[in-house]
Each structure stands twice: as C-alpha cells, then as structure tokens.
Amino acid sequence: MGVTLFYNADCPDCGRRAGRTARLDWLRRVRVSTDDSPIGPVPRGEIVVVDDDTGRVFTGVYATRAVCIRVPAYMPYGLVLHIPPLLRIASRGKKGCNGDACEV
C-alpha cells in the first residue's frame, strides 16, 4: 500500500517538500528517495512516484495524487484530484503518466 517518491537532490525546494511529506506521513506509506527513478533521472521541480505493490509509475499531477491519497494530512487534496474537472485544472501545463496511460 506504499509508494516510493523520487525527487532531484539538487532541487532545494523539492528537498523541503519531500522532507515535509516524510514528517507528515505518520503512517509511513511514502518512502522518499533521491536515487534515479525507474524511468531515469528526475528533472528539477518534478517527482516520480512508484507504487511499491504494483510497480506502476506516476508522474505529474498523477504522482502528486498518488502521494496525497496516502498521507493523512494531504488526503483531502488527494480526494479532490480524483474529480475529473479538478484534475484537469490541476494538471494544466503539466503532462504526466497515470500508471500505464502516459501523456508524455
């Protein structure tokens, strides 16, 4: 039921956000890593999330949704991102992969 969140170690903002996510994840469902993701190096300002159970890879707003739905403090935002019109608004200008369905 967990995920691994990959981010770029050279991005200070990414490091702050990943640290905040780790602190708020009291259920320990999100593992944070600066290693290369399964799809290669993570660009600055982006995240790649891998579902530990299925191996599905998420990028863009889908990665954000995958993390938010697992961290109790972010859960309301994760639920909002399951509403198609709001997902489209949140993803404007950001392409991403939703498991097997990739827009990139």
C-alpha positions in Angstrom: 0.0 0.0 0.0 3.1 2.2 0.0 4.8 4.3 -2.7 8.3 5.5 -3.3 8.7 9.2 -4.1 11.7 10.0 -6.2 12.9 13.6 -6.4 16.0 15.5 -7.6 18.5 16.0 -4.8 19.9 19.2 -6.5 16.5 21.0 -6.1 16.3 22.7 -2.7 12.5 23.2 -2.9 12.0 19.5 -3.8 14.1 18.5 -0.7 12.0 20.8 1.5 8.7 19.4 0.2 9.9 15.8 0.4 11.0 16.4 4.0 7.7 17.9 4.9 5.9 14.9 3.3 8.0 12.5 5.2 7.3 14.3 8.5 3.6 14.4 7.9 3.5 10.7 6.8 3.0 9.2 10.3 1.6 6.0 8.7 4.9 5.5 6.8 3.3 4.9 3.4 5.7 7.1 1.4 9.4 6.3 1.1 11.4 9.2 -0.1 14.5 8.7 -2.4 17.0 10.8 -4.3 18.1 7.8 -6.4 17.3 7.7 -10.1 13.7 6.6 -10.7 12.9 3.6 -12.8 12.4 5.9 -15.8 15.7 7.7 -15.3 17.0 10.8 -13.5 14.2 13.1 -12.1 14.2 16.6 -13.5 14.4 19.5 -11.1 11.0 20.5 -9.8 9.4 17.2 -10.7 8.7 14.0 -8.9 8.3 10.4 -9.9 6.2 8.0 -7.8 6.3 4.2 -8.0 3.6 2.1 -6.4 5.6 -0.5 -4.3 2.9 -3.2 -4.7 2.2 -3.0 -8.5 5.3 -1.2 -9.8 3.2 1.3 -11.7 4.9 4.6 -12.3 3.2 8.0 -11.9 4.5 11.5 -13.0 3.0 15.0 -13.0 -0.3 15.5 -11.2 -0.8 11.8 -11.0 2.3 11.4 -8.9 1.0 14.2 -6.6 -2.3 12.4 -6.3 -0.6 9.1 -5.5 1.3 10.7 -2.6 -1.6 12.8 -1.3 -4.0 9.9 -1.1 -1.6 8.1 1.2 -0.5 10.9 3.6 -3.3 11.7 6.1 -2.6 15.4 6.2 -2.8 15.6 2.3 -5.8 13.2 1.9 -8.4 15.9 1.1 -6.2 17.2 -1.7 -5.7 13.7 -3.0 -9.5 13.1 -3.0 -10.1 16.3 -4.9 -7.7 15.2 -7.5 -10.0 12.2 -8.3 -12.7 14.6 -9.6 -12.0 14.8 -13.3 -12.7 18.5 -13.9 -10.5 19.4 -10.9 -7.8 17.0 -12.1 -7.8 18.8 -15.5 -7.4 22.2 -13.8 -4.6 21.0 -11.5 -2.8 19.4 -14.4 -2.8 22.4 -16.8 0.6 22.7 -18.5 1.8 19.5 -16.8 1.8 16.2 -18.6 2.1 13.1 -16.6 1.8 9.3 -16.5 -1.0 7.6 -14.7 0.4 4.2 -14.3 0.1 2.7 -17.9 -1.7 5.7 -19.5 1.1 8.1 -20.4 0.5 11.6 -21.8 4.3 12.3 -22.2 
